[in-house]
Amino acid sequence: MKQQLSFLLIFLFSSCSIIVKPIAGDFEGKPEELNEKVSDRTKALINKSFEGIKEHLDYHVHAVGMGTDHTHNWVNPHMTSWLEPYKNLQYNVYMNASGITDLKHADKQYVERLVSVMRAEPRYGKGILFAFDYNYTPDGKLDKEHSSFHIPNEYVWELSTKYPDLFIPCASIHPDRPDALQELDKWGKVGVRCMKWLPNSQRIDASLEKHRPFYQKLKDYGFTLIVHTGHEKAVEGDENQELGNPLRLKLPLEMGVNITMAHLASLGDCHDHENNDVMVSCFDLFWRMFQNPKYESNLRGEMSGTTLYTRVGKPLLTVLEHPELHYRLVDGSDYPLPAINILYRTKQFLDLGYITKEEKESLNEIYDYNPLLFDFVLKRTLKHPKTKQQLTNILFEAKLK
C-alpha cells in the first residue's frame, strides 16, 4: 500500500500532471496576441489603466533559475525530490507558471517568457529584478540546507545590461556573510541602488545591532532596502516567520536607511514588541509604523500580494481608504506569482464589490494572454466597495531613490 501511495504522489506531482496545469500557467494565448484577440471593451480598460501614469515601475520581479545555460543559479535539491512531495509540487507549479517546458534550458526560457510579457505592453515600463542570496547562520556560515534557491548578483546585473529597457538590478546580500561589506561596496560602486531581503527564508534578523555597519553603507550609497514583511508561504520560511515582523526594521529606519516593506506585511500575525509581545496582525504593525511621522521620509509600502485571494481584506481596504498616503506606496507584481492561476479569483472581487461584472470579464480576458498586465490592470480597476475610491496614479509612479 505504501509503495502504491508513493507512485500516486509521483504521478500527481509530476510536471506533466493534469493537476499542475489548471493552477499555474494555464493561458489561452501568447502575450503579443492580446491586442488582436481581446474585445474592444477590454482594450479600453487597459488604455484607461495607463491614463495619468508618466512612468510605471514594477518594484517586485523575481529572477528565477536552476543553473542551466551557464547562469550559476541554484535550486535546493529538496525542491525537486519526490521525497518532498509538497516542495516538489511547489517547484512544478513555479516551473509551469514561468513558462518553462524544457528543464535543460529553464533559465533561458524563464527570461524569454518574462521579456515577452513585459514587452507585449511597452507602457508597463521597467521592473526591479531581484537577486537572492543564500541562507547564512548567525555566525556567518553558508547554510545551503536551509536555502531555497540562489540567484547571484552577477546574474541580475548581466540581465539588466542586456535588457536595460526592462530591468533595474537589485542585489541581495545577507548581512551575516563574512564578505557582506565588501560585496556591498562592489555593487554600490557600479551604481546598484537596490537591495532585496526575504528574512523569513534567508534567516536575517534585521533588528540586530551588529548590522549597523551594513546599514550605514546602504545609507551612504543611497540604497533602497526592499524587505519582505509578514509571513512567507512561497519559499521555505515557516521556522523563522517572526523575522518578517515589520518592527524588526526599526533600527535601519531610525538610521535613515530607505526601506520599502514588501506586501505591506499583509499575511500572518506578529509579536507586538512594543506592547507586551501580544500577537497582532503583521499588517497592523506595518500600518502603525507607516503612520509614524518620524518614518515619513524613508519608509514606503509595496503592494504585491495584497490582491491574492488569501490576503484580500483589511490591508487593501485600508489603503483604499487613505489616498492621501498613496504617494508613499509603490506597485509590485511579485512575478511569477501572477502566473499562478489559483492565487487570483476575479469572482471574489466581484462578489465583494471591488469590480463590476463587465470588468471581471475583461480582466479574465487579459489574464488569458498576459498575467503580468492582468496584475497591473486589476489594481488600477479596483474600487473601494463603499466609497468607490481607487488606487491613485501616484502609487504606480516610479519612486526609487
C-alpha positions as CSV (number, residue, x, y, z in Angstrom):
1,M,0.0,0.0,0.0
2,K,2.8,2.4,0.9
3,Q,4.5,1.8,-2.4
4,Q,1.3,2.4,-4.3
5,L,0.8,5.7,-2.5
6,S,4.3,6.7,-3.4
7,F,3.6,6.1,-7.1
8,L,0.4,8.0,-6.8
9,L,2.2,11.0,-5.3
10,I,4.8,10.9,-8.1
11,F,2.1,10.9,-10.7
12,L,0.1,13.7,-9.1
13,F,3.1,16.0,-8.5
14,S,4.9,15.4,-11.8
15,S,5.4,18.4,-14.1
16,C,3.1,16.8,-16.7
17,S,0.3,16.2,-14.2
18,I,-3.2,17.2,-15.0
19,I,-3.3,18.9,-11.6
20,V,-0.5,21.4,-12.2
21,K,-1.7,22.9,-15.5
22,P,-5.1,24.2,-14.2
23,I,-3.5,26.0,-11.2
24,A,-0.4,27.5,-12.8
25,G,0.5,28.7,-16.3
26,D,-2.9,27.9,-17.9
27,F,-3.1,30.6,-20.6
28,E,-5.1,30.8,-23.8
29,G,-2.6,32.6,-25.9
30,K,0.7,34.5,-26.2
31,P,1.1,38.0,-24.7
32,E,1.8,39.5,-28.1
33,E,-1.6,38.2,-29.4
34,L,-3.6,40.1,-26.8
35,N,-4.4,43.2,-28.9
36,E,-5.7,41.0,-31.8
37,K,-7.8,38.7,-29.7
38,V,-9.5,40.6,-26.8
39,S,-12.6,42.7,-27.0
40,D,-12.7,46.4,-27.6
41,R,-14.1,46.8,-24.1
42,T,-11.1,45.1,-22.7
43,K,-8.7,47.2,-24.8
44,A,-10.5,50.3,-23.4
45,L,-10.0,49.1,-19.8
46,I,-6.3,48.6,-20.5
47,N,-5.9,52.0,-22.0
48,K,-7.8,53.6,-19.1
49,S,-5.4,51.8,-16.7
50,F,-2.4,53.7,-18.1
51,E,-4.0,57.1,-18.1
52,G,-2.2,59.6,-16.0
53,I,0.9,57.5,-15.3
54,K,4.1,59.0,-16.6
55,E,6.5,56.2,-15.8
56,H,5.3,52.9,-14.3
57,L,7.8,50.8,-12.3
58,D,7.2,47.3,-11.0
59,Y,9.1,47.1,-7.7
60,H,9.0,43.3,-7.3
61,V,10.1,41.0,-10.1
62,H,12.0,37.7,-9.4
63,A,14.8,36.3,-11.5
64,V,14.4,32.5,-11.5
65,G,16.8,29.8,-12.5
66,M,18.2,26.3,-11.8
67,G,21.7,26.8,-13.1
68,T,21.1,25.8,-16.7
69,D,22.6,27.8,-19.6
70,H,25.7,28.6,-17.5
71,T,23.9,31.0,-15.2
72,H,25.2,29.7,-11.8
73,N,21.7,30.0,-10.4
74,W,20.9,27.2,-7.9
75,V,17.8,25.4,-6.5
76,N,17.8,23.3,-3.4
77,P,17.6,19.6,-4.4
78,H,14.8,19.2,-1.9
79,M,12.6,21.2,-4.2
80,T,12.9,18.6,-7.0
81,S,12.9,15.4,-4.8
82,W,10.0,13.0,-4.8
83,L,10.7,12.5,-1.1
84,E,9.5,16.1,-0.5
85,P,6.1,16.0,-2.3
86,Y,4.8,19.4,-1.1
87,K,8.1,21.2,-2.1
88,N,8.1,19.2,-5.4
89,L,4.6,20.4,-6.1
90,Q,5.6,24.0,-5.4
91,Y,8.6,23.6,-7.7
92,N,6.4,22.2,-10.6
93,V,3.8,24.9,-10.1
94,Y,6.5,27.6,-10.4
95,M,8.1,26.0,-13.4
96,N,4.7,25.8,-15.2
97,A,3.7,29.3,-14.2
98,S,7.1,30.6,-15.5
99,G,6.6,29.1,-19.0
100,I,9.4,26.5,-18.6
101,T,8.9,23.4,-20.7
102,D,12.5,22.3,-21.1
103,L,14.4,21.9,-17.8
104,K,17.6,21.7,-19.7
105,H,17.1,25.4,-20.7
106,A,15.0,26.5,-17.8
107,D,16.9,29.7,-17.1
108,K,16.8,30.8,-20.7
109,Q,13.1,30.0,-21.1
110,Y,12.2,31.9,-17.9
111,V,13.9,35.1,-19.2
112,E,12.3,34.8,-22.6
113,R,8.9,34.5,-21.1
114,L,9.4,37.4,-18.7
115,V,10.7,39.6,-21.5
116,S,7.7,38.6,-23.7
117,V,5.1,39.6,-21.1
118,M,6.8,42.9,-20.4
119,R,7.5,43.9,-24.0
120,A,4.0,42.9,-25.1
121,E,2.8,46.1,-23.3
122,P,5.5,48.8,-23.7
123,R,3.6,51.2,-21.3
124,Y,4.2,48.7,-18.5
125,G,7.7,50.1,-18.1
126,K,10.6,48.6,-16.1
127,G,10.8,46.0,-13.3
128,I,13.2,45.8,-10.4
129,L,14.8,42.4,-10.9
130,F,15.8,40.6,-7.7
131,A,18.9,38.6,-6.9
132,F,18.5,36.2,-3.9
133,D,21.3,35.3,-1.5
134,Y,21.8,32.1,0.3
135,N,20.8,31.5,3.9
136,Y,23.6,32.1,6.4
137,T,23.9,31.1,10.0
138,P,24.3,33.9,12.7
139,D,28.0,33.1,12.8
140,G,28.4,33.6,9.1
141,K,28.4,30.1,7.8
142,L,26.8,29.3,4.4
143,D,23.7,27.1,5.0
144,K,22.6,25.5,1.8
145,E,20.4,23.0,3.6
146,H,18.0,25.8,4.6
147,S,18.4,27.8,1.4
148,S,15.5,27.5,-1.1
149,F,17.4,28.9,-4.0
150,H,20.2,31.3,-5.0
151,I,20.2,33.9,-7.8
152,P,23.7,35.6,-7.9
153,N,24.0,39.4,-8.1
154,E,26.1,38.9,-11.2
155,Y,23.2,37.3,-13.0
156,V,20.7,40.1,-12.4
157,W,23.4,42.6,-13.3
158,E,24.0,40.8,-16.6
159,L,20.3,40.7,-17.4
160,S,19.9,44.4,-16.6
161,T,22.8,45.3,-19.0
162,K,21.3,43.0,-21.7
163,Y,17.8,44.4,-21.3
164,P,18.3,48.0,-20.0
165,D,14.8,48.9,-21.2
166,L,13.2,46.3,-18.9
167,F,15.3,45.6,-15.8
168,I,16.8,47.6,-12.9
169,P,19.2,45.3,-11.0
170,C,18.5,44.6,-7.3
171,A,21.3,42.9,-5.4
172,S,20.8,40.6,-2.5
173,I,23.5,40.4,0.2
174,H,23.0,38.5,3.5
175,P,24.4,40.8,6.3
176,D,25.8,37.8,8.1
177,R,28.0,36.6,5.3
178,P,31.7,37.2,6.1
179,D,32.3,39.4,3.0
180,A,29.0,41.3,3.2
181,L,30.5,44.8,3.4
182,Q,32.9,44.1,0.5
183,E,30.1,42.7,-1.6
184,L,28.0,45.8,-0.8
185,D,30.9,48.0,-1.9
186,K,31.3,46.1,-5.1
187,W,27.7,46.7,-6.2
188,G,27.4,50.1,-4.7
189,K,30.4,51.3,-6.7
190,V,28.9,50.2,-10.0
191,G,25.6,52.0,-9.4
192,V,23.3,49.4,-8.0
193,R,20.9,51.1,-5.6
194,C,18.5,48.4,-4.5
195,M,18.8,45.5,-2.0
196,K,16.4,42.6,-1.6
197,W,15.9,40.6,1.6
198,L,13.5,37.9,2.5
199,P,14.3,37.5,6.2
200,N,11.9,34.5,6.9
201,S,13.7,32.4,4.2
202,Q,17.2,33.8,4.4
203,R,17.2,33.9,8.2
204,I,18.0,37.6,8.6
205,D,17.3,39.3,11.9
206,A,17.2,43.0,10.8
207,S,16.9,44.2,14.4
208,L,20.5,43.2,15.4
209,E,22.9,45.9,16.4
210,K,25.7,44.0,14.6
211,H,24.2,45.1,11.3
212,R,24.8,48.8,11.9
213,P,27.9,48.9,9.6
214,F,25.9,47.3,6.8
215,Y,23.1,49.7,7.2
216,Q,25.4,52.7,7.3
217,K,26.9,51.6,3.9
218,L,23.4,51.2,2.5
219,K,22.6,54.7,3.6
220,D,25.9,56.1,2.3
221,Y,25.4,54.6,-1.2
222,G,21.7,55.6,-1.2
223,F,20.4,52.0,-1.4
224,T,16.7,51.2,-1.0
225,L,16.2,48.0,1.0
226,I,13.2,46.1,-0.2
227,V,12.2,43.7,2.5
228,H,9.6,41.0,2.6
229,T,7.3,41.7,5.6
230,G,4.7,39.4,7.2
231,H,4.6,35.7,6.9
232,E,6.1,33.9,3.9
233,K,4.5,30.9,2.1
234,A,6.1,30.9,-1.3
235,V,9.5,29.5,-0.2
236,E,10.9,28.0,3.0
237,G,10.4,30.2,5.9
238,D,8.0,28.6,8.5
239,E,10.7,28.3,11.1
240,N,11.5,32.0,11.0
241,Q,8.2,33.7,10.4
242,E,8.9,36.2,13.2
243,L,11.8,37.6,11.2
244,G,9.2,39.1,8.9
245,N,7.9,41.3,11.7
246,P,7.9,44.9,10.5
247,L,9.0,46.1,13.9
248,R,12.4,44.4,13.4
249,L,13.2,47.1,10.8
250,K,13.1,50.0,13.3
251,L,16.9,50.0,13.6
252,P,17.7,50.7,9.9
253,L,14.7,53.1,9.6
254,E,16.0,55.1,12.6
255,M,19.4,55.2,11.0
256,G,17.9,56.8,7.9
257,V,18.0,53.8,5.5
258,N,15.4,53.9,2.8
259,I,13.1,50.9,3.4
260,T,10.3,49.5,1.2
261,M,8.2,46.9,3.1
262,A,7.0,44.4,0.5
263,H,3.5,43.1,0.7
264,L,2.5,45.6,3.4
265,A,3.0,42.7,5.9
266,S,-0.4,41.6,4.7
267,L,-0.2,37.9,5.9
268,G,0.1,36.4,9.3
269,D,0.3,37.5,13.0
270,C,3.4,39.0,14.6
271,H,4.6,39.8,18.1
272,D,3.9,43.4,19.1
273,H,7.3,44.1,20.8
274,E,6.0,47.5,21.8
275,N,3.0,46.1,23.7
276,N,3.9,43.1,25.8
277,D,4.6,40.9,22.8
278,V,0.9,40.3,22.2
279,M,0.1,38.7,18.8
280,V,-1.5,41.1,16.4
281,S,-1.9,41.3,12.6
282,C,1.5,41.9,11.0
283,F,-0.3,44.4,8.8
284,D,-1.4,46.4,11.9
285,L,2.3,46.7,12.9
286,F,3.2,47.9,9.3
287,W,0.4,50.4,9.3
288,R,1.4,51.8,12.8
289,M,5.0,52.3,11.5
290,F,3.8,53.7,8.2
291,Q,1.8,56.4,10.0
292,N,4.6,57.3,12.3
293,P,5.8,60.8,11.3
294,K,9.5,60.0,12.0
295,Y,9.5,57.4,9.2
296,E,7.7,59.6,6.7
297,S,10.7,60.3,4.6
298,N,12.3,56.8,4.3
299,L,9.5,54.2,4.7
300,R,7.4,53.0,1.8
301,G,5.0,50.2,1.4
302,E,4.8,47.9,-1.7
303,M,1.5,46.4,-2.8
304,S,2.4,43.0,-4.2
305,G,0.4,40.2,-2.7
306,T,-2.5,42.3,-1.4
307,T,-4.7,41.1,-4.2
308,L,-4.1,37.4,-3.7
309,Y,-7.3,35.6,-2.7
310,T,-5.9,34.7,0.7
311,R,-5.0,38.3,1.5
312,V,-7.9,40.3,0.2
313,G,-9.3,42.2,3.1
314,K,-8.1,44.8,5.7
315,P,-4.8,45.7,4.0
316,L,-6.4,46.6,0.6
317,L,-9.4,48.3,2.2
318,T,-7.2,50.4,4.5
319,V,-5.0,51.6,1.6
320,L,-8.1,52.5,-0.5
321,E,-9.4,54.5,2.5
322,H,-6.2,56.6,2.7
323,P,-5.5,58.1,-0.7
324,E,-3.5,60.9,1.0
325,L,-0.8,58.3,1.7
326,H,-0.6,56.7,-1.7
327,Y,2.5,58.9,-2.6
328,R,4.4,56.6,-0.1
329,L,3.2,53.4,-1.7
330,V,4.6,51.6,-4.8
331,D,3.4,48.9,-7.2
332,G,4.8,45.4,-7.3
333,S,3.8,42.2,-9.1
334,D,5.9,39.6,-7.4
335,Y,6.2,37.9,-10.8
336,P,6.0,35.0,-11.5
337,L,3.2,34.7,-8.8
338,P,0.6,36.4,-11.1
339,A,1.1,33.4,-13.4
340,I,-0.2,31.0,-10.8
341,N,-3.8,31.0,-11.7
342,I,-5.1,29.6,-8.4
343,L,-3.9,32.6,-6.4
344,Y,-6.2,35.1,-8.2
345,R,-10.0,35.0,-8.2
346,T,-11.8,37.7,-10.0
347,K,-15.2,36.3,-8.8
348,Q,-14.0,37.1,-5.3
349,F,-13.5,40.8,-6.3
350,L,-16.9,40.8,-8.0
351,D,-18.7,39.3,-5.0
352,L,-17.1,41.7,-2.6
353,G,-18.0,44.7,-4.7
354,Y,-14.5,45.8,-5.9
355,I,-15.2,45.3,-9.6
356,T,-18.2,45.1,-12.0
357,K,-19.3,42.0,-14.0
358,E,-18.0,43.7,-17.2
359,E,-14.7,44.4,-15.5
360,K,-14.4,40.8,-14.3
361,E,-14.9,39.6,-17.9
362,S,-12.3,41.9,-19.2
363,L,-9.8,41.1,-16.5
364,N,-10.3,37.4,-17.3
365,E,-9.6,38.1,-21.0
366,I,-6.4,39.9,-20.1
367,Y,-5.3,37.0,-17.9
368,D,-5.6,34.5,-20.7
369,Y,-2.8,36.3,-22.5
370,N,-0.7,38.3,-20.1
371,P,-0.8,37.7,-16.3
372,L,1.6,40.5,-15.6
373,L,-0.6,43.0,-17.3
374,F,-3.6,41.5,-15.5
375,D,-2.0,42.2,-12.2
376,F,-1.5,45.8,-13.1
377,V,-4.9,46.4,-14.6
378,L,-6.6,44.7,-11.7
379,K,-5.1,47.1,-9.2
380,R,-5.9,50.0,-11.5
381,T,-9.5,48.9,-11.7
382,L,-10.3,48.0,-8.1
383,K,-12.7,50.4,-6.2
384,H,-13.5,50.5,-2.6
385,P,-16.8,48.6,-2.3
386,K,-18.5,51.5,-0.4
387,T,-16.7,54.8,-1.3
388,K,-15.6,53.7,-4.8
389,Q,-12.1,55.2,-4.1
390,Q,-9.4,53.8,-6.4
391,L,-5.6,53.5,-6.0
392,T,-4.4,56.8,-7.3
393,N,-2.0,57.4,-10.1
394,I,0.9,58.4,-7.9
395,L,1.0,54.9,-6.3
396,F,2.1,53.5,-9.7
397,E,4.8,56.0,-10.5
398,A,8.5,55.2,-10.2
399,K,9.9,56.4,-6.9
400,L,13.2,54.6,-6.5
401,K,15.8,56.9,-4.9
